[in-house]
Amino acid sequence: MKVKLNERERFIARDISWLKFNQRVLEESEDRNNPLLERARFLAICVNNLDEFLMVRLAGLKDIIASGFNRKDKFGYYPQELLKELKEEVKVQLEQFYKVYHGRVLKSFEKNDIHLCRYKDLNKQQRAAADEYFESTLYPMITPMGVDPGHPFPVLSSKTLSFAVVLKKQKKEYLAIVPVPKSVPRVFLLPQKESEYSFILIDEIIRHNLKRFFKGYTIKSLSLFRVIRNSELDVEEEFTPNLLHSIDQEVKKRVRSNVVYLEVDKHCSDELLEVLAEGLDFPVEDATVIDGPLDLTFLFDLIKNVDKPEFFYPSYVRKQLDYENIFEKIKEKDFILHVPYDSFDPTVDLIQTAARDVDVLAIKMTLYRTSKDSPIVEALKEAALNNKIVTVLVEIKARFDEQNNIRWVRELEDAGCHVIYGIPGFKVHAKMTLVIRREEEHIKRYVHLSTGNYNENTSKVYTDIGYFTANEDFASDISEIFNVVTGYSNSTPSGRLITSPNDMRDYISGLIEQEIKYHKKFKNGHIKIKLNSIEDTKMIDKLYKASCEGVKIELIVRGICCLIPGLKGVSDNIKVKSLVGRFLEHTRIFTFNNNGEPRVFLSSADFMKRNLDRRIELLFEITTEDIKQNIIDIIDVAWKDTLKTRWLDKTRDYKRLQQIKHKINAHDEFIRRYAE
């Protein structure tokens, strides 16, 4: 680099960058070009995102501080410094959530005959319906819990909503906790005239009926409150005799982990807040007072109950691949699926057909996150019952999917599948499938690789690319990788597949260095990359080096970006944009000009230290010309987007274009192209 900068000047701290990403999602909830209920959905996504941030990132930082660790991180922050800055930013973001909720969402709801009611505003018919729902459903489910020397403060799981109620009887005061049920929707649909929708929160119904639980007592004061607990898992993977059992036990401990966040409603008295903080062992000064309904993720439930197509994105038809037999289709020619514009069905069909085909001998597959009612998992179970050898690596450490994956592990094992739970010290994040089939007295292998998960639900809202091939080089490499992750084979250099943590970092660094050499000689160096996150400081410095040598670098980074573009003498030749819109951008594409003969790669990995050093990931080159050109077109359309793009500048802020000559929404453009 031509200019020497310290870490604070050279990088954006990872967690600060993540909060900036959530801010961009929040902007979508304010954008009146988005349909009304989609704006409400974006707001709910923001709140859910922030909850996970508090459960993992803020919780982890608090653990570091509690341990006494006090050294600068790779971004130049001491733990206490970073915690202070994050708390301030979280506070600002929460205020913005409720400003949008009250100022944009609720007012727009009212204008369009969608009402969120208070109990006191209900008409006679609505009140009768709410009371009947309380009597028939809510009242039998709820168990108030007294707090006294014989009854300790109850253990409330993370994200639980509860009422704290101060009771009075004969000059004595008592405290009771009333949890709001999680097993029923948060919103209740009230009777209303045709074309209108009226809802009430179940906590509002419970609030009105709290006296039913405390006969003979007077309610002096009350407040709704919510807790979020530390959700990091603490497993000594190298030393546990049974990883599945250890993860299962750690997940169960989450309900008793430290409270990292406490919010109360604006009616909470100072005295009651003190009592709550003491009962939860939480600093009272860190509690958050909310002016509005707690936990705005109830908007997810509300949206499901509104049948007004004009308030949602226009529907579209996903392109269906035309074929009769999936194996014949793959043998005919390599191809890709670009979801959600292409249908995900051929991916499911590959596993289902393999399960039932008498000539299929074995299936090998990795699963990181999949849906709760996954047809792929059902097909794997069917394959095992049909006497095929089925080997499945289920990554049980996939955060917040641990319980779901543990359930799949047990069901797959019961069906006769050979299941591996992961590798101690690493997460298996690679997405790969290998089908071994007997054809004319020889073995044929079919391969599927992907930038995204084997999840038919997220395939409708995440952009990803799946690659199908019968190429023997790919098949041989995947066989080697499975031997490494399922047994004790040593990793060997791959032919077509580059893996982490072994050689991906060095391989990508080599590609960047090669582009620098070409630029010095031919002045045509150009790197264009699309991924979810850039956090690894070594890779950032490598890109800074390429920029200083004159290589043109264009980055599409949806989420975390710790790189700062436009720094004089450091990143003058780097441009960074984030694309946040209808679909969640999830594809990882790497392109290098390579002196006019472009090289194109797909990957499961982002430029994050965990992906490059602590996960099993795949990077693979696309050499089939028409597929390569298709992928280049995909990244080019994303780069040309003007309506959903925010540009990161050297001030570390993301800004929209102020004057747009050509209005291009990449998601709408892809829908149009695939429809044609």
Helices and strands as residue ranges (DSSP letters): H 7-10, H 14-30, H 36-53, I 54-58, H 59-66, H 79-100, I 101-106, H 107-111, E 114-116, G 119-121, H 124-133, I 134-138, H 139-141, E 145-147, E 161-169, E 172-179, E 187-190, E 197-201, H 202-208, G 210-213, E 218-229, H 243-253, G 254-256, E 259-265, H 270-280, G 284-286, E 288-290, H 298-304, G 309-311, H 326-332, E 335-339, H 345-356, E 360-367, H 375-385, E 389-394, H 402-415, E 418-420, E 427-428, E 431-439, E 442-450, G 458-460, E 462-469, H 472-486, E 497-500, H 504-522, E 526-531, H 537-548, E 552-557, E 574-579, E 584-585, E 589-592, E 599-603, H 609-613, E 615-622, H 625-640, E 645-648, E 654-655, H 666-675
